[in-house]
Amino acid sequence: MDTSQTYTLLLTVSFALAAGLVGCFALMKRMLLASDVLSHLALPGLGLAFLFKLNPLAGGAATLLLGTLLVWQLQKKTGLAADASIGVVFAVALALGAALTPSEDLVEALFGTFPKLSLFGFLVGLAAVAAVILAILAFKNRLTLAVFSPELAAATGLNVNRLELYYLLVFSVTIIIGLRFMGALLSSALIIMPAATARQVTNGLSRFIVVSMAVSSVSVLAGSLINAFVVRSSTAAPAIVVVSALCFGLSLLKKAG
């Protein structure tokens, strides 16, 4: 493994840590399935970027953040739940993405690739991961209060709508980091499954977060090794998701036992 591949693996593991942390609050907010839909908001931007030979990550990030703001506005103005608001935007995003993305680039857009990273690219990605983790930790208590008692949170002066926007933006940044590696279809998998796994085997919030981050990281490492030595695909994303799903299956067996 050369230096650039090492950078890619390290950044993917770092993304897994952020995804595991963000997923804990997505589960508590009952928006795990909505998180899967939210990642698809990047598809129109990816399609336009491929079409005009631009940076696909920048294109995906632009439409994902725009879609996130639109979801927040729908939720705030109409009173729709997060999953309903996301569902409305999702249908349009998916249709536009499928129509705009050239067929030869569709697989990469949907399932990602493991590109070689420069030191600069690695450091930028690492800074984005650190920003996500620090943001969630900084808002952890307020997010928890808003999830379990929004009325009490509002009574204490907490702006729940603004907090919801902050969380959606952090969530979107997490997906943007994972787009290159996991693609639009699978980038949310490391947000959904590790959190669901951790919920089966833990009760306390701190342990819940630690286990979710650990499962996400183990899935990336094991999936990358399986892909490198067994599957030998152009992207390790499917193998990573399979390992994460196996971890979830083992958690169900443990709970049943």
Backbone hydrogen bonds in HBPLUS format (Angstrom, degrees):
<---DONOR---> <-ACCEPTOR-->    atom                        ^
c    i                          cat <-CA-CA->   ^        H-A-AA   ^      H-
h    n   atom  resd res      DA  || num        DHA   H-A  angle D-A-AA Bond
n    s   type  num  typ     dist DA aas  dist angle  dist       angle   num
A0006-THR N   A0002-ASP O   3.00 MM   4  6.29 148.9  2.10 148.5 158.1     1
A0007-TYR N   A0003-THR O   2.96 MM   4  6.29 153.2  2.03 149.4 156.3     2
A0008-THR N   A0004-SER O   3.07 MM   4  6.36 153.9  2.14 141.7 148.3     3
A0009-LEU N   A0005-GLN O   2.97 MM   4  6.26 162.0  2.01 150.2 154.0     4
A0010-LEU N   A0006-THR O   2.91 MM   4  6.10 166.8  1.93 154.4 158.2     5
A0011-LEU N   A0007-TYR O   2.91 MM   4  6.06 158.4  1.96 149.6 155.6     6
A0012-THR N   A0008-THR O   2.93 MM   4  6.10 151.5  2.01 145.7 153.9     7
A0013-VAL N   A0009-LEU O   2.96 MM   4  6.23 157.4  2.01 151.3 156.8     8
A0014-SER N   A0010-LEU O   2.95 MM   4  6.17 154.6  2.01 142.7 150.3     9
A0015-PHE N   A0011-LEU O   2.81 MM   4  6.06 154.2  1.88 145.7 152.9    10
A0016-ALA N   A0012-THR O   2.93 MM   4  6.21 147.9  2.04 140.8 149.9    11
A0017-LEU N   A0013-VAL O   3.07 MM   4  6.48 147.0  2.19 146.4 154.2    12
A0018-ALA N   A0014-SER O   3.17 MM   4  6.57 161.4  2.20 151.5 155.3    13
A0019-ALA N   A0015-PHE O   2.79 MM   4  6.02 160.8  1.83 155.2 161.5    14
A0020-GLY N   A0016-ALA O   2.87 MM   4  6.00 160.5  1.91 149.1 153.8    15
A0021-LEU N   A0017-LEU O   3.15 MM   4  6.36 152.2  2.23 143.9 150.9    16
A0022-VAL N   A0018-ALA O   2.91 MM   4  6.14 170.9  1.92 157.6 159.8    17
A0023-GLY N   A0019-ALA O   2.85 MM   4  5.87 153.7  1.92 147.1 154.9    18
A0024-CYS N   A0021-LEU O   3.24 MM   3  5.51 136.2  2.45 102.1 112.7    19
A0026-ALA N   A0022-VAL O   3.09 MM   4  6.40 148.3  2.19 145.0 154.8    20
A0027-LEU N   A0023-GLY O   2.89 MM   4  6.07 154.2  1.96 149.5 154.6    21
A0028-MET N   A0024-CYS O   3.12 MM   4  6.39 160.9  2.15 141.2 146.4    22
A0029-LYS N   A0025-PHE O   2.88 MM   4  5.96 143.8  2.01 139.3 148.9    23
A0031-MET N   A0026-ALA O   2.86 MM   5  5.18 176.8  1.86 160.3 159.3    24
A0030-ARG N   A0027-LEU O   2.94 MM   3  4.92 157.0  1.99 105.1 111.3    25
A0035-SER N   A0031-MET O   2.85 MM   4  6.02 134.2  2.06 136.9 148.6    26
A0035-SER N   A0032-LEU O   3.08 MM   3  5.04 125.9  2.38  91.6 105.8    27
A0036-ASP N   A0033-LEU O   3.13 MM   3  5.25 127.8  2.42  98.1 110.7    28
A0037-VAL N   A0033-LEU O   3.32 MM   4  6.73 153.5  2.40 144.9 151.3    29
A0038-LEU N   A0034-ALA O   2.85 MM   4  6.09 153.5  1.92 148.6 156.7    30
A0039-SER N   A0035-SER O   3.31 MM   4  6.51 148.7  2.41 143.1 147.9    31
A0040-HIS N   A0037-VAL O   2.95 MM   3  5.43 142.2  2.10 110.8 121.5    32
A0041-LEU N   A0038-LEU O   3.04 MM   3  5.54 161.0  2.08 113.4 119.5    33
A0042-ALA N   A0039-SER O   3.35 MM   3  6.10 169.5  2.36 114.7 117.8    34
A0043-LEU N   A0040-HIS O   3.04 MM   3  5.50 159.6  2.09 113.3 119.4    35
A0046-LEU N   A0042-ALA O   2.97 MM   4  6.20 157.2  2.02 157.3 164.8    36
A0047-GLY N   A0043-LEU O   2.84 MM   4  6.04 163.5  1.87 158.3 162.5    37
A0048-LEU N   A0044-PRO O   2.95 MM   4  6.21 162.2  1.99 151.0 155.0    38
A0049-ALA N   A0045-GLY O   2.94 MM   4  6.05 158.0  1.99 145.1 151.7    39
A0050-PHE N   A0046-LEU O   2.93 MM   4  6.17 163.9  1.96 154.2 157.9    40
A0051-LEU N   A0047-GLY O   2.95 MM   4  6.06 154.1  2.02 144.5 152.6    41
A0052-PHE N   A0048-LEU O   2.94 MM   4  6.12 156.1  2.00 150.9 155.5    42
A0054-LEU N   A0049-ALA O   2.74 MM   5  4.56 163.3  1.77 139.7 142.8    43
A0053-LYS N   A0050-PHE O   3.42 MM   3  5.03 164.7  2.44  95.5  99.3    44
A0059-GLY N   A0055-ASN O   3.15 MM   4  6.47 160.2  2.19 153.4 159.2    45
A0060-GLY N   A0056-PRO O   2.87 MM   4  6.02 166.9  1.89 151.4 154.9    46
A0061-ALA N   A0057-LEU O   2.93 MM   4  6.00 156.4  1.98 142.3 149.3    47
A0062-ALA N   A0058-ALA O   3.02 MM   4  6.17 152.9  2.09 144.5 151.1    48
A0063-THR N   A0059-GLY O   3.30 MM   4  6.63 168.1  2.31 156.4 156.3    49
A0064-LEU N   A0060-GLY O   2.97 MM   4  6.00 151.1  2.06 146.3 155.3    50
A0065-LEU N   A0061-ALA O   2.96 MM   4  6.01 166.2  1.98 148.9 152.1    51
A0066-LEU N   A0062-ALA O   3.01 MM   4  6.14 156.3  2.07 143.4 150.8    52
A0067-GLY N   A0063-THR O   2.80 MM   4  5.82 156.8  1.86 139.3 146.2    53
A0068-THR N   A0064-LEU O   2.87 MM   4  6.05 147.5  1.97 142.1 151.4    54
A0069-LEU N   A0065-LEU O   3.04 MM   4  6.31 159.5  2.09 148.3 152.1    55
A0070-LEU N   A0066-LEU O   3.03 MM   4  6.28 152.0  2.11 144.1 152.4    56
A0071-VAL N   A0067-GLY O   2.84 MM   4  6.09 154.6  1.90 148.1 154.9    57
A0072-TRP N   A0068-THR O   2.97 MM   4  6.23 159.7  2.01 148.5 153.8    58
A0073-GLN N   A0069-LEU O   2.96 MM   4  6.18 156.2  2.01 145.6 152.0    59
A0074-LEU N   A0070-LEU O   2.91 MM   4  6.14 161.2  1.94 150.9 156.0    60
A0075-GLN N   A0071-VAL O   2.90 MM   4  6.10 160.5  1.94 150.2 155.9    61
A0076-LYS N   A0072-TRP O   2.89 MM   4  6.07 154.1  1.96 145.9 153.1    62
A0077-LYS N   A0073-GLN O   2.81 MM   4  5.85 168.2  1.82 155.2 158.5    63
A0078-THR N   A0074-LEU O   2.90 MM   4  5.60 158.2  1.95 141.9 148.5    64
A0079-GLY N   A0075-GLN O   3.07 MM   4  5.16 135.9  2.28 119.8 129.3    65
A0085-SER N   A0081-ALA O   3.00 MM   4  6.25 164.9  2.02 160.6 164.6    66
A0086-ILE N   A0082-ALA O   2.94 MM   4  6.10 163.4  1.97 151.9 156.7    67
A0087-GLY N   A0083-ASP O   2.95 MM   4  6.01 149.8  2.04 137.8 146.3    68
A0088-VAL N   A0084-ALA O   3.13 MM   4  6.41 148.6  2.23 146.3 152.9    69
A0089-VAL N   A0085-SER O   3.33 MM   4  6.67 162.4  2.36 149.4 152.6    70
A0090-PHE N   A0086-ILE O   2.80 MM   4  5.87 151.4  1.88 150.7 160.1    71
A0093-ALA N   A0089-VAL O   3.06 MM   4  6.28 165.3  2.09 155.1 159.8    72
A0094-LEU N   A0090-PHE O   2.83 MM   4  5.98 166.6  1.84 164.8 166.8    73
A0095-ALA N   A0091-ALA O   3.18 MM   4  6.29 161.9  2.22 142.3 147.2    74
A0096-LEU N   A0092-VAL O   2.96 MM   4  6.15 168.0  1.98 155.5 158.7    75
A0097-GLY N   A0093-ALA O   2.85 MM   4  5.94 160.4  1.89 148.4 154.6    76
A0098-ALA N   A0094-LEU O   2.98 MM   4  6.12 164.5  2.01 149.8 153.3    77
A0099-ALA N   A0095-ALA O   3.06 MM   4  6.20 151.7  2.14 144.0 152.0    78
A0100-LEU N   A0096-LEU O   2.89 MM   4  5.99 149.3  1.98 150.3 158.2    79
A0101-THR N   A0097-GLY O   3.03 MM   4  5.88 155.5  2.10 150.5 154.8    80
A0105-ASP N   A0102-PRO O   2.97 MM   3  5.49 148.7  2.07 115.0 124.4    81
A0106-LEU N   A0103-SER O   3.32 MM   3  5.07 157.4  2.37  96.8 103.4    82
A0109-ALA N   A0105-ASP O   3.04 MM   4  6.28 157.5  2.09 151.5 158.3    83
A0110-LEU N   A0106-LEU O   2.91 MM   4  6.10 153.7  1.98 151.5 158.3    84
A0111-PHE N   A0107-VAL O   2.81 MM   4  5.81 165.0  1.83 156.5 160.7    85
A0112-GLY N   A0108-GLU O   2.76 MM   4  4.63 137.1  1.94 127.4 132.9    86
A0184-ALA N   A0109-ALA O   2.89 MM  75  6.16 174.9  1.89 151.3 152.1    87
A0185-LEU N   A0110-LEU O   2.92 MM  75  5.10 157.4  1.97 131.6 138.9    88
A0113-THR N   A0180-ARG O   2.81 MM  67  6.03 174.3  1.82 162.8 160.8    89
A0122-PHE N   A0118-SER O   2.94 MM   4  6.15 156.2  2.00 149.8 156.7    90
A0123-LEU N   A0119-LEU O   2.94 MM   4  6.15 159.3  1.99 149.1 154.2    91
A0124-VAL N   A0120-PHE O   2.94 MM   4  6.17 159.0  1.98 154.0 159.6    92
A0125-GLY N   A0121-GLY O   3.02 MM   4  6.16 164.7  2.04 145.7 150.1    93
A0126-LEU N   A0122-PHE O   2.85 MM   4  6.02 155.1  1.91 147.2 155.0    94
A0127-ALA N   A0123-LEU O   2.91 MM   4  6.07 151.9  1.99 143.1 150.2    95
A0128-ALA N   A0124-VAL O   3.05 MM   4  6.35 151.9  2.13 146.3 153.7    96
A0129-VAL N   A0125-GLY O   2.98 MM   4  6.28 155.5  2.04 149.2 155.6    97
A0130-ALA N   A0126-LEU O   2.92 MM   4  6.16 162.7  1.95 149.7 154.3    98
A0131-ALA N   A0127-ALA O   2.94 MM   4  6.14 150.9  2.03 143.0 151.1    99
A0132-VAL N   A0128-ALA O   3.06 MM   4  6.34 153.0  2.13 145.7 152.2   100
A0133-ILE N   A0129-VAL O   3.01 MM   4  6.31 168.8  2.02 158.3 160.3   101
A0134-LEU N   A0130-ALA O   2.91 MM   4  6.02 168.2  1.93 152.1 155.8   102
A0135-ALA N   A0131-ALA O   2.94 MM   4  5.95 152.9  2.01 141.3 149.1   103
A0136-ILE N   A0132-VAL O   3.03 MM   4  6.26 164.4  2.06 153.8 157.0   104
A0137-LEU N   A0133-ILE O   3.01 MM   4  6.19 165.5  2.03 151.4 155.9   105
A0138-ALA N   A0134-LEU O   2.87 MM   4  5.95 149.0  1.96 142.1 150.9   106
A0139-PHE N   A0135-ALA O   3.08 MM   4  6.27 145.2  2.20 144.0 152.3   107
A0140-LYS N   A0136-ILE O   2.84 MM   4  5.61 101.9  2.46 140.1 158.2   108
A0140-LYS N   A0137-LEU O   3.42 MM   3  4.92 161.4  2.46  92.8  97.9   109
A0143-LEU N   A0139-PHE O   2.77 MM   4  5.86 161.4  1.80 165.3 171.2   110
A0144-THR N   A0140-LYS O   2.97 MM   4  6.12 159.9  2.01 149.1 154.7   111
A0145-LEU N   A0141-ASN O   2.99 MM   4  6.19 159.5  2.04 145.0 150.4   112
A0146-ALA N   A0142-ARG O   2.92 MM   4  6.09 160.6  1.96 147.0 152.5   113
A0147-VAL N   A0143-LEU O   2.93 MM   4  6.11 144.1  2.06 145.2 154.8   114
A0148-PHE N   A0144-THR O   3.11 MM   4  6.31 169.6  2.12 154.9 156.0   115
A0149-SER N   A0145-LEU O   2.82 MM   4  5.59 151.4  1.90 148.7 156.4   116
A0153-ALA N   A0149-SER O   2.96 MM   4  6.23 158.9  2.01 153.2 160.0   117
A0154-ALA N   A0150-PRO O   2.92 MM   4  6.09 156.7  1.98 144.1 149.5   118
A0155-ALA N   A0151-GLU O   2.90 MM   4  6.13 150.3  1.99 143.3 152.4   119
A0156-THR N   A0152-LEU O   2.99 MM   4  6.23 137.4  2.17 145.0 155.1   120
A0158-LEU N   A0153-ALA O   2.98 MM   5  5.35 147.6  2.09 163.7 154.1   121
A0157-GLY N   A0154-ALA O   3.07 MM   3  5.22 158.5  2.11 106.5 111.6   122
A0163-LEU N   A0159-ASN O   2.99 MM   4  6.22 157.0  2.05 150.0 157.3   123
A0164-GLU N   A0160-VAL O   2.87 MM   4  6.07 149.1  1.97 145.1 153.4   124
A0165-LEU N   A0161-ASN O   3.09 MM   4  6.42 149.6  2.19 142.7 150.2   125
A0166-TYR N   A0162-ARG O   2.95 MM   4  6.31 161.5  1.99 152.2 156.7   126
A0167-TYR N   A0163-LEU O   2.96 MM   4  6.23 160.7  2.00 149.9 154.8   127
A0168-LEU N   A0164-GLU O   2.96 MM   4  6.17 162.8  1.99 149.0 153.7   128
A0169-LEU N   A0165-LEU O   2.91 MM   4  6.12 156.5  1.96 155.1 161.3   129
A0170-VAL N   A0166-TYR O   2.96 MM   4  6.21 162.1  2.00 151.2 155.9   130
A0171-PHE N   A0167-TYR O   2.81 MM   4  5.96 158.9  1.85 151.5 158.3   131
A0172-SER N   A0168-LEU O   2.89 MM   4  6.08 152.7  1.97 140.8 148.1   132
A0173-VAL N   A0169-LEU O   2.91 MM   4  6.19 156.8  1.96 149.7 155.8   133
A0174-THR N   A0170-VAL O   3.01 MM   4  6.26 153.3  2.08 146.6 153.7   134
A0175-ILE N   A0171-PHE O   3.13 MM   4  6.50 154.6  2.19 146.9 153.2   135
A0176-ILE N   A0172-SER O   2.88 MM   4  6.17 155.7  1.94 150.3 157.7   136
A0177-ILE N   A0173-VAL O   3.00 MM   4  6.28 155.4  2.06 150.4 155.5   137
A0178-GLY N   A0174-THR O   3.25 MM   4  6.53 149.9  2.34 141.3 149.0   138
A0178-GLY N   A0175-ILE O   3.04 MM   3  5.07 116.9  2.46  94.5 110.1   139
A0179-LEU N   A0175-ILE O   2.90 MM   4  6.01 116.7  2.31 144.0 161.1   140
A0179-LEU N   A0176-ILE O   3.25 MM   3  5.13 149.3  2.35  96.6 105.5   141
A0182-MET N   A0178-GLY O   2.76 MM   4  5.64 170.4  1.77 167.5 170.9   142
A0183-GLY N   A0179-LEU O   2.79 MM   4  4.58 143.0  1.93 124.5 131.9   143
A0187-SER N   A0183-GLY O   2.98 MM   4  5.52 132.6  2.21 147.0 153.7   144
A0189-ALA N   A0186-LEU O   2.96 MM   3  5.20 155.5  2.02 109.0 117.1   145
A0191-ILE N   A0188-SER O   2.95 MM   3  5.08 151.2  2.03 104.1 113.3   146
A0192-ILE N   A0188-SER O   2.99 MM   4  6.29 150.7  2.08 153.8 162.1   147
A0193-MET N   A0189-ALA O   3.04 MM   4  5.98 154.2  2.11 153.2 156.4   148
A0196-ALA N   A0192-ILE O   3.09 MM   4  6.28 157.3  2.15 149.7 156.8   149
A0197-THR N   A0193-MET O   2.82 MM   4  6.01 154.2  1.89 152.9 160.3   150
A0198-ALA N   A0194-PRO O   2.86 MM   4  6.08 164.9  1.89 150.6 154.2   151
A0199-ARG N   A0195-ALA O   2.98 MM   4  6.15 149.9  2.07 144.6 152.7   152
A0200-GLN N   A0197-THR O   3.08 MM   3  5.40 136.1  2.28 104.0 115.5   153
A0201-VAL N   A0198-ALA O   3.18 MM   3  5.45 138.6  2.36 102.7 113.3   154
A0202-THR N   A0198-ALA O   3.03 MM   4  5.94 127.1  2.32 154.7 165.9   155
A0208-PHE N   A0204-GLY O   2.91 MM   4  5.98 153.7  1.98 148.0 156.6   156
A0209-ILE N   A0205-LEU O   2.98 MM   4  6.22 157.3  2.03 152.5 156.7   157
A0210-VAL N   A0206-SER O   3.04 MM   4  6.30 166.2  2.06 151.4 155.1   158
A0211-VAL N   A0207-ARG O   2.90 MM   4  5.98 171.6  1.90 155.9 158.2   159
A0212-SER N   A0208-PHE O   3.07 MM   4  6.13 159.1  2.12 143.3 149.5   160
A0213-MET N   A0209-ILE O   3.03 MM   4  6.22 165.1  2.05 153.7 157.0   161
A0214-ALA N   A0210-VAL O   2.93 MM   4  6.11 152.0  2.01 146.0 154.6   162
A0215-VAL N   A0211-VAL O   2.86 MM   4  6.03 165.9  1.88 155.9 158.7   163
A0216-SER N   A0212-SER O   3.06 MM   4  6.19 160.7  2.10 146.7 152.1   164
A0217-SER N   A0213-MET O   3.07 MM   4  6.22 157.5  2.12 142.7 148.4   165
A0218-VAL N   A0214-ALA O   2.90 MM   4  6.11 166.0  1.92 155.5 159.4   166
A0219-SER N   A0215-VAL O   2.94 MM   4  6.05 155.0  2.00 146.3 153.2   167
A0220-VAL N   A0216-SER O   3.20 MM   4  6.48 152.1  2.28 142.6 148.9   168
A0221-LEU N   A0217-SER O   3.02 MM   4  6.32 168.6  2.04 156.5 158.9   169
A0222-ALA N   A0218-VAL O   2.86 MM   4  5.90 171.8  1.87 156.0 158.5   170
A0223-GLY N   A0219-SER O   2.85 MM   4  5.65 155.2  1.91 138.0 146.4   171
A0224-SER N   A0220-VAL O   2.91 MM   4  5.88 154.8  1.97 143.2 150.0   172
A0225-LEU N   A0221-LEU O   3.08 MM   4  6.30 156.5  2.14 146.7 152.7   173
A0226-ILE N   A0222-ALA O   2.93 MM   4  6.15 162.0  1.96 152.6 157.8   174
A0227-ASN N   A0223-GLY O   2.93 MM   4  6.07 157.4  1.99 144.7 151.1   175
A0228-ALA N   A0224-SER O   2.92 MM   4  6.05 155.4  1.98 143.8 150.7   176
A0229-PHE N   A0225-LEU O   3.01 MM   4  6.11 157.4  2.06 152.4 156.6   177
A0230-VAL N   A0226-ILE O   2.78 MM   4  5.25 144.2  1.91 140.5 148.5   178
A0231-VAL N   A0226-ILE O   3.04 MM   5  6.37 154.6  2.11 140.2 147.9   179
A0232-ARG N   A0227-ASN O   2.52 MM   5  4.98 146.6  1.62 136.8 147.1   180
A0240-ILE N   A0236-ALA O   2.94 MM   4  6.15 156.0  2.00 159.1 167.0   181
A0241-VAL N   A0237-ALA O   2.98 MM   4  6.24 159.4  2.03 157.2 162.2   182
A0242-VAL N   A0238-PRO O   2.97 MM   4  6.22 156.0  2.03 148.8 155.5   183
A0243-VAL N   A0239-ALA O   3.03 MM   4  6.27 161.4  2.06 148.8 153.0   184
A0244-SER N   A0240-ILE O   3.01 MM   4  6.25 158.7  2.05 147.0 153.2   185
A0245-ALA N   A0241-VAL O   2.87 MM   4  6.11 150.7  1.95 146.9 155.2   186
A0246-LEU N   A0242-VAL O   2.92 MM   4  6.22 149.6  2.01 147.4 155.8   187
A0247-CYS N   A0243-VAL O   2.98 MM   4  6.31 151.8  2.06 148.1 155.6   188
A0248-PHE N   A0244-SER O   3.08 MM   4  6.41 150.4  2.17 142.0 149.8   189
A0249-GLY N   A0245-ALA O   2.92 MM   4  6.25 155.1  1.98 146.8 153.7   190
A0250-LEU N   A0246-LEU O   2.90 MM   4  6.20 155.1  1.96 150.2 156.4   191
A0251-SER N   A0247-CYS O   2.98 MM   4  6.25 146.3  2.10 142.1 151.5   192
A0252-LEU N   A0248-PHE O   3.09 MM   4  6.45 144.6  2.22 146.2 155.1   193
A0253-LEU N   A0249-GLY O   3.13 MM   4  6.49 152.0  2.21 144.6 151.9   194
A0254-LYS N   A0250-LEU O   2.92 MM   4  6.17 155.4  1.98 148.3 155.1   195
A0255-LYS N   A0251-SER O   2.99 MM   4  6.15 156.7  2.04 141.9 148.1   196
A0256-ALA N   A0252-LEU O   2.91 MM   4  6.08 156.0  1.97 144.8 151.8   197
A0257-GLY N   A0253-LEU O   2.85 MM   4  6.03 146.3  1.96 142.8 152.2   198
